[in-house]
Every structure is written in structure tokens, then in C-alpha cells.
Amino acid sequence: MKLTSEYNRVYANDENGRLIAEVTFPPAGAGVVDIEHTFVDDSLRGGGVAGELLEAAYERIKGDGKKAVLSCGYAVKWFERNEGKRDILISR
């Protein structure tokens, strides 16, 4: 599966162009994004795809020099398990 990174989104489409996985992180203030939504198609669940999405989102956000807040329940759990990645997080 090939992940594509855009300004406020990391996603994957299947061979037919259908969205099969996505994490979105729109602006939430100056230099801050909100990791608000993670989606993985049922056919990919349990395969670590959501974790790959969050890892890619982390790299994108950090690379852009931004910080993040979390609205997505999965993202909250992912950052709890990945303590070394919390450097981009701020609390509201």
C-alpha cells in the first residue's frame, strides 16, 4: 500500500482510486493542526495500517515544524503507546 502525503492529510487509494485509508489534520491555529480523523477500510483492519498513517502524519507535521492537538480517539491511543512521538503535541 502506497501512502500519499498532502498538506493536511495522509491517505491511500486502492488500484481503482477508491479511498481505503486516511488521517486528516487540518489547521487549528497558528502553527498547530488537529489530528481529527483516522479511517481504515474494513478490508485492511487489524493490519497495522492506522499506525502507519499516524507515523506518516507525525513525520509530516514534525517536518513542517508544526504542533498538534488530538481530536481523534485512535490518535490519542497511538500517542499514548508511542511516547517518543509526543514532542509535537500541545494541550489545549
N, C-alpha and C positions, 0 to 999 in steps of 0.2 A: 504494500500500500504506500503510495506516494503522498506525503503531506505537502500542502501548499500554504505558504505564509503570506498574508496580506497585512495591510496597515493595522487593523484591529481584529484579526481573525486568522485562525489556522484551520484548514479543512482538508478533506479528501473526497474525491468523487470516484464512483466506480467506472468501469470501462464504457458505460453508456452515458456518463456525465451526471448521474444521479448522486446527490449528496449522501455520503454514508457516515461521515464523522466530522465534527466541528466543535471548536471552542471559540467563543466571542469575548472580546474585551474592549468595549467602546470607551471613549474618553469619559472621565468622571471628575474633571478639574484640571488645573494646570499641571502637566507632567504626571498625571495619575489616570490609570484605566481601571475599569471594573470588570474582573473576570466574572461574567454574569451567567454564562450558559455553556454547558457541555452536552453534546449529543453524539451518541454512537448507535448506528443501526443495529437492530436486533441480531442480524446475521454475524455481527462482529463482537458481540458482548462476551465478556469473560476472557478476551484475548489480549488484554493489556493496551488496547487502543486508546482508551481515555487517558491513561497515564502518558502515552506517547504525545497526545495532544497537549496535555498540561506541560510536559517537558519542553515541547516546541514553543508554547506560549511563553513560558518562563524565559527561554532564551531570547525570544523576540522582544519581550518587554524590557528585559535587562539590557539587551543590545541597543535598544532605543533610548536608554537612560531614563526610563520611566519607573514609577512605583505602581503598586496595585492594591486595590481593595477587593474583597471577595463577596459576591452575592450568590455564587453557585455552590450548592451543598457539596458536590463532588470535589470542587476545588478546595474547599475548606478541609475536607478529609485528606486530600492529596498533600497539601502543605503541612498538615499535622504529621504525616508519615515521612515527609521529606524536609527535615529540619534545616538542612544546609541550603535550601532554596528560599528560605523565608526573608532573605535580605532585601527582596523587592517589596515586601508587604508593609503597609501602613494601616493603622487602625483609625476608624472614623470616630 
